[in-house]
Amino acid sequence: LARSLGERSASAQQLWAALAECGPIAHERAELLRSLAEDVRDRPDLWVRVAEAELAALDPKATVFVERRHALRAQLAGAYASALALPEFAIAHLAALLDGELSGGDPRLRGERQRAGELLIAELRRVGDPVGLERRLGAQLAAFPAPEAAPWLELGLLRLELLHRPGAAADAFDAALRCDANSLPALRGLRAACELLGRWQEVAGALERELAARPTATASERAALFRRLGEVSWRRLDETTRASRAYAS
C-alpha cells in the first residue's frame, strides 16, 4: 500500500507517514486511516485496503465505534460488489453486518437490515451458493414477509430441488400460494413436495386446484391431471367416489 500511495497526492503521503509514527493507539490510527481513505476515494482498489485497515483498528467491543463500523462494512460491501466485482468479499461484510452491527431488535435499523439482506441475497445468487442463499432468503422472508409469490417460490425450489428438504419446501410453496392462489409453479412444487412426504390428501388437493386454475389447458393436459388425481384417490386415499369422478372426466 505504501508503494501504491507513492504516486498519490502529497497529503496521502503525509498521512501515510503519520500512520507510521502514531504507534499502536487504535483510535488515532483509525482517524488517520479515515482521512487517508477520503484521499484515495477515486481508487477503489486502494480505498478498500485503507477502509479494511480502519475497520480492523476499531475495537468491535467499543459501542462508540458501532456506527462507524456499520458504515464501513456497508461501504466495503458496496465497493466489493460493484466497483471491484468481488462478490465473496461483499458477502463476508454483509453477513458480518447482519450478524453483528445490525443484529438485534432496534426498530430504527429495520430498513437497513432489510436492504443489507436484499444485497446479501443478490450476491449469494451471483456466486451460486444454494445453502447460503436458502438460509439468508429464509431469514429475510421470516423477518420481512414478501407480499408476492416469487421469493417464496424461489425458496421452495431451493429446498426441494437442491437441498432435498421437502417439508420446508412445502411450507414455502404454501406461502407462495397465500400470495397467489393460482400460481402454477407453486401448486406443482407443493404437489411434488407432498408426494415425497406421502401427504396424499394434499397431493390430491393440489391436482384439483391446478385443474381449477387451468380452464384453458389442452384436453391431453387435463386428461393427464385427472388420471393422476384418479390414481392418487384410488391407490393412496382409498376414495373410490373421488377416483371415479376423476377417471370419468
Disulfide bonds with the S-S distance in Angstrom:
none
